[in-house]
């Protein structure tokens, strides 16, 4: 003990180690005697005396992890919206009516866009939309190895310039996008379109979205809109 009445740090450390060893020894003795005796005699004896009850109790403990792993590893299934005049001989493809997209919540809309990219054959697609995603609701890679970063805006009005500017500040600097795409359910304002044109951002307006959702490849739908604008 020091002259001020406190213990030396080294003595404190030694006392702590001794105490930890003593506690560990007590725990080990309990595990190797009382607990093991209870487990090997009482519990095992009850299991052997009641095999059916034991099986019923054990079944959920085995099945629940198996079902969870199966769900995580199973390939994703997509819902297909088929028109009334659908040709039975033609293969079904994933499509959405624009009214389906209008009725979705924001997160559902993001997932639908991810599903459409997967339908188009993008080799890797992930829905990453969450708080703090820095504008990357969906990330995908196309057949040329280019990284496509998508932000989805399920707004009831056209997307404004401020949102497009914010996306421009993260798509390439933060996510290293080769193809930055912003999807606006109800289009974009003139200022937003002008800003996007200056910064080489791809805007998917309602008309492009409708064509894409009805089966046209995303890149083809974007090119078709550009051709219409240039005509």
C-alpha positions as CSV (number, residue, x, y, z in Angstrom):
1,X,0.0,0.0,0.0
2,X,1.2,3.5,-0.9
3,X,1.7,6.2,1.7
4,X,-1.5,7.9,0.4
5,X,-3.6,4.8,1.3
6,X,-4.0,3.5,-2.3
7,X,-2.8,0.2,-3.6
8,X,0.1,-0.1,-6.0
9,X,-1.1,-0.8,-9.6
10,X,1.0,-3.9,-9.8
11,X,-0.6,-5.3,-6.7
12,X,-4.0,-4.5,-8.1
13,X,-3.2,-6.4,-11.3
14,X,-1.9,-9.4,-9.4
15,X,-5.0,-9.4,-7.2
16,X,-7.2,-9.3,-10.3
17,X,-5.4,-12.2,-11.9
18,X,-5.7,-14.3,-8.7
19,X,-9.4,-13.4,-8.5
20,X,-10.0,-14.3,-12.1
21,X,-8.2,-17.7,-11.7
22,X,-10.3,-18.4,-8.6
23,X,-13.6,-17.6,-10.4
24,X,-12.5,-19.7,-13.4
25,X,-11.7,-22.6,-11.2
26,X,-15.1,-22.4,-9.5
27,X,-16.9,-22.2,-12.8
28,X,-14.9,-25.2,-14.2
29,X,-15.6,-27.2,-11.1
30,X,-19.4,-26.5,-11.5
31,X,-19.3,-27.4,-15.2
32,X,-17.4,-30.6,-14.6
33,X,-19.4,-31.8,-11.7
34,X,-22.8,-30.4,-11.0
35,X,-23.7,-29.2,-14.5
36,X,-22.3,-32.3,-16.2
37,X,-24.0,-34.6,-13.7
38,X,-27.3,-32.8,-14.4
39,X,-26.8,-32.9,-18.1
40,X,-25.6,-36.6,-18.3
41,X,-28.0,-38.0,-15.8
42,X,-31.1,-35.9,-15.3
43,X,-31.5,-34.5,-18.9
44,X,-30.3,-37.5,-20.7
45,X,-32.4,-39.8,-18.5
46,X,-35.5,-37.7,-19.2
47,X,-34.7,-37.9,-23.0
48,X,-34.3,-41.7,-22.9
49,X,-37.5,-42.0,-20.9
50,X,-39.5,-39.7,-23.2
51,X,-38.1,-40.2,-26.7
52,X,-41.2,-38.8,-28.5
53,X,-41.4,-35.6,-26.4
54,X,-37.6,-35.2,-27.0
55,X,-38.1,-35.5,-30.7
56,X,-40.9,-32.9,-30.7
57,X,-38.8,-30.5,-28.8
58,X,-35.6,-31.1,-30.9
59,X,-37.4,-30.8,-34.2
60,X,-37.8,-27.0,-34.2
61,X,-34.2,-26.6,-33.1
62,X,-33.1,-28.4,-36.2
63,X,-35.7,-27.3,-38.7
64,X,-35.6,-23.6,-38.1
65,X,-31.9,-23.1,-38.9
66,X,-32.3,-25.4,-41.9
67,X,-35.3,-23.4,-43.2
68,X,-33.4,-20.1,-42.7
69,X,-30.4,-21.3,-44.6
70,X,-32.6,-22.7,-47.4
71,X,-34.3,-19.3,-47.7
72,X,-31.0,-17.4,-47.7
73,X,-29.4,-19.7,-50.3
74,X,-32.4,-20.2,-52.5
75,X,-32.4,-18.4,-55.9
76,X,-34.6,-15.3,-56.0
77,X,-38.0,-15.7,-57.6
78,X,-39.6,-12.8,-59.4
79,X,-43.3,-11.9,-59.7
80,X,-44.4,-11.7,-63.3
81,X,-47.2,-9.4,-64.4
82,X,-48.8,-10.7,-67.6
83,X,-51.2,-8.9,-69.8
84,X,-54.6,-10.4,-70.7
85,X,-53.6,-11.0,-74.3
86,X,-50.4,-12.8,-73.3
87,X,-49.3,-15.5,-75.9
88,X,-49.0,-18.8,-74.1
89,X,-46.3,-19.8,-76.6
90,X,-44.1,-16.9,-75.7
91,X,-41.9,-17.1,-72.6
92,X,-43.1,-15.1,-69.7
93,X,-40.9,-12.1,-68.8
94,X,-41.0,-9.9,-65.8
95,X,-43.1,-6.7,-66.5
96,X,-44.8,-4.1,-64.5
97,X,-47.6,-1.8,-65.5
98,X,-47.0,1.8,-64.7
99,X,-50.0,1.7,-62.3
100,X,-48.2,-1.1,-60.4
101,X,-45.2,1.1,-59.9
102,X,-47.4,4.1,-58.9
103,X,-49.0,2.0,-56.2
104,X,-45.7,0.8,-54.6
105,X,-44.0,2.1,-51.6
106,X,-40.5,3.5,-52.1
107,X,-38.6,0.4,-51.0
108,X,-40.9,-1.8,-53.2
109,X,-40.1,0.5,-56.1
110,X,-36.4,0.1,-55.5
111,X,-36.7,-3.7,-55.5
112,X,-38.8,-3.6,-58.7
113,X,-36.0,-1.7,-60.4
114,X,-33.5,-4.2,-59.2
115,X,-35.7,-7.0,-60.5
116,X,-35.9,-5.3,-63.9
117,X,-32.1,-5.1,-64.1
118,X,-31.9,-8.8,-63.3
119,X,-34.5,-9.5,-66.0
120,X,-32.4,-7.6,-68.5
121,X,-29.6,-10.0,-67.9
122,X,-27.3,-7.8,-65.8
123,X,-24.9,-10.4,-64.3
124,X,-24.8,-8.9,-60.8
125,X,-27.6,-6.9,-59.2
126,X,-28.0,-5.9,-55.6
127,X,-30.6,-3.8,-53.8
128,X,-28.7,-1.7,-51.4
129,X,-31.3,1.0,-50.5
130,X,-31.2,1.9,-46.9
131,X,-30.4,4.8,-44.6
132,X,-26.9,6.0,-45.2
133,X,-26.6,4.4,-48.7
134,X,-25.3,7.7,-50.1
135,X,-27.6,7.6,-53.0
136,X,-27.0,4.0,-54.2
137,X,-30.4,2.3,-54.0
138,X,-29.4,-0.4,-56.6
139,X,-25.9,-1.4,-57.7
140,X,-25.4,-3.6,-60.8
141,X,-22.7,-4.6,-63.3
142,X,-23.5,-4.9,-67.0
143,X,-22.0,-7.3,-69.5
144,X,-19.2,-4.9,-70.3
145,X,-18.1,-4.9,-66.6
146,X,-19.4,-1.4,-66.0
147,X,-20.7,-0.5,-62.6
148,X,-24.2,0.9,-62.7
149,X,-25.3,2.9,-59.7
150,X,-29.1,3.6,-59.6
151,X,-31.0,6.0,-57.4
152,X,-34.8,5.5,-57.4
153,X,-37.1,8.5,-56.7
154,X,-40.7,7.4,-56.0
155,X,-42.0,11.0,-55.9
156,X,-45.5,12.2,-56.6
157,X,-44.0,15.1,-58.6
158,X,-40.9,15.7,-60.9
159,X,-37.5,15.3,-59.2
160,X,-35.8,18.6,-58.7
161,X,-32.3,19.8,-59.4
162,X,-31.2,19.6,-55.8
163,X,-31.8,15.8,-55.7
164,X,-29.9,15.4,-59.0
165,X,-27.0,17.5,-57.7
166,X,-26.8,15.4,-54.5
167,X,-26.7,12.2,-56.6
168,X,-24.0,13.6,-58.8
169,X,-21.9,14.3,-55.6
170,X,-22.0,10.6,-54.6
171,X,-22.5,8.4,-57.7
172,X,-18.9,8.7,-59.1
173,X,-16.9,10.0,-56.1
174,X,-18.3,7.6,-53.5
175,X,-19.5,4.6,-55.5
176,X,-17.2,4.9,-58.5
177,X,-20.1,4.5,-61.0
178,X,-19.4,4.0,-64.6
179,X,-23.0,4.5,-65.4
180,X,-24.9,6.7,-63.0
181,X,-28.7,6.4,-63.4
182,X,-31.4,8.3,-61.6
183,X,-35.0,7.0,-62.0
184,X,-37.9,9.5,-61.5
185,X,-41.3,7.9,-61.3
186,X,-42.8,11.2,-62.4
187,X,-40.0,12.7,-64.4
188,X,-37.7,15.6,-63.7
189,X,-37.8,19.4,-63.8
190,X,-36.1,21.3,-66.5
191,X,-33.3,22.5,-64.2
192,X,-32.7,18.9,-63.2
193,X,-32.5,17.7,-66.8
194,X,-30.1,20.6,-67.7
195,X,-27.9,19.8,-64.7
196,X,-27.8,16.1,-65.6
197,X,-26.9,16.8,-69.2
198,X,-23.9,18.9,-68.1
199,X,-22.6,16.2,-65.8
200,X,-23.3,13.2,-67.9
201,X,-26.0,11.7,-65.7
202,X,-28.6,9.4,-67.1
203,X,-32.2,10.3,-66.1
204,X,-34.9,7.7,-66.5
205,X,-38.2,9.6,-66.9
206,X,-41.7,8.2,-66.7
207,X,-41.8,7.4,-70.4
208,X,-38.5,5.5,-70.3
209,X,-39.6,3.8,-67.1
210,X,-42.9,2.7,-68.7
211,X,-41.1,1.2,-71.7
212,X,-38.5,-0.5,-69.5
213,X,-41.1,-1.9,-67.1
214,X,-43.0,-3.4,-70.1
215,X,-40.1,-5.4,-71.4
216,X,-37.6,-3.2,-73.2
217,X,-34.0,-3.4,-72.1
218,X,-33.0,-0.4,-70.0
219,X,-30.3,0.7,-72.3
220,X,-32.6,0.4,-75.4
221,X,-35.3,2.3,-73.6
222,X,-32.8,5.1,-72.8
223,X,-31.6,5.1,-76.4
224,X,-35.1,5.3,-77.8
225,X,-35.8,8.3,-75.6
226,X,-32.6,10.0,-76.8
227,X,-33.6,9.3,-80.5
228,X,-37.1,10.8,-79.9
229,X,-35.5,13.9,-78.4
230,X,-33.1,14.3,-81.2
231,X,-35.8,13.9,-83.9
